[in-house]
Amino acid sequence: MSIFALNNPPNTLRSKKRIPSVAAVLRAFIDRIEISHVDKKSRTREIAIVYNFIGAFDFTRAIENARNTRKKEQRAA
């Protein structure tokens, strides 16, 4: 598994104002990105983004919870 750390300090001095780059904004929110080895059958990789404050977030589970909540609200109405 590869791990990409975003700990390098940003170098974002542009003109006379300090404008944050995309990398600087990502460093503020993302601790690291983990990429698994290639699955030989499907030729896919699993990517896990670990955020600074909440850790790894499972988007699939969050989407399922939102769908279940929506279904419950529709039944109640």
C-alpha positions as CSV (number, residue, x, y, z in Angstrom):
1,M,0.0,0.0,0.0
2,S,1.4,3.4,-0.9
3,I,0.9,6.4,1.4
4,F,1.2,9.9,0.2
5,A,1.7,12.5,3.0
6,L,0.9,16.1,2.4
7,N,3.1,17.5,5.1
8,N,5.3,19.7,2.9
9,P,5.0,23.5,3.7
10,P,3.2,25.4,1.0
11,N,5.1,27.9,-1.2
12,T,2.3,30.1,-2.3
13,L,3.6,33.7,-2.5
14,R,2.0,35.1,-5.7
15,S,2.3,38.8,-6.5
16,K,2.0,40.8,-3.3
17,K,-0.9,38.9,-1.8
18,R,-0.7,35.4,-0.3
19,I,-3.1,33.2,-2.3
20,P,-3.3,29.6,-1.0
21,S,-2.7,27.0,-3.7
22,V,-4.8,23.9,-4.1
23,A,-2.1,21.9,-2.5
24,A,-2.1,24.2,0.6
25,V,-5.9,23.8,1.0
26,L,-5.6,20.0,0.7
27,R,-2.9,20.0,3.3
28,A,-5.2,21.8,5.7
29,F,-7.9,19.0,5.4
30,I,-6.1,15.8,4.4
31,D,-3.6,13.9,6.5
32,R,-2.7,11.2,3.9
33,I,-3.9,9.3,0.9
34,E,-3.5,5.5,1.0
35,I,-3.5,3.6,-2.3
36,S,-3.7,-0.2,-2.4
37,H,-2.0,-2.5,-4.9
38,V,-3.7,-3.3,-8.2
39,D,-6.3,-6.0,-8.1
40,K,-5.3,-8.3,-10.9
41,K,-8.8,-9.5,-11.8
42,S,-10.6,-6.2,-12.0
43,R,-7.5,-4.0,-12.5
44,T,-8.7,-1.6,-9.9
45,R,-7.2,0.0,-6.8
46,E,-8.7,1.0,-3.5
47,I,-8.1,4.5,-2.4
48,A,-8.5,5.7,1.2
49,I,-8.3,9.4,2.1
50,V,-7.5,10.0,5.7
51,Y,-8.7,13.5,6.9
52,N,-7.0,15.4,9.7
53,F,-10.0,15.7,12.0
54,I,-12.2,12.7,11.3
55,G,-9.8,10.1,10.0
56,A,-10.9,7.9,7.0
57,F,-14.5,8.6,6.0
58,D,-16.6,5.8,4.5
59,F,-18.6,7.6,1.8
60,T,-20.4,4.4,0.7
61,R,-21.8,4.0,4.3
62,A,-22.8,7.6,4.5
63,I,-24.7,7.4,1.1
64,E,-26.5,4.3,2.3
65,N,-27.5,6.0,5.6
66,A,-28.8,9.0,3.7
67,R,-30.9,6.7,1.5
68,N,-32.3,4.8,4.5
69,T,-33.2,8.1,6.2
70,R,-34.9,9.4,3.1
71,K,-36.9,6.2,2.8
72,K,-38.0,6.4,6.5
73,E,-39.1,10.0,6.0
74,Q,-41.1,9.1,2.9
75,R,-42.9,6.3,4.8
76,A,-43.7,8.6,7.7
77,A,-45.2,11.3,5.5
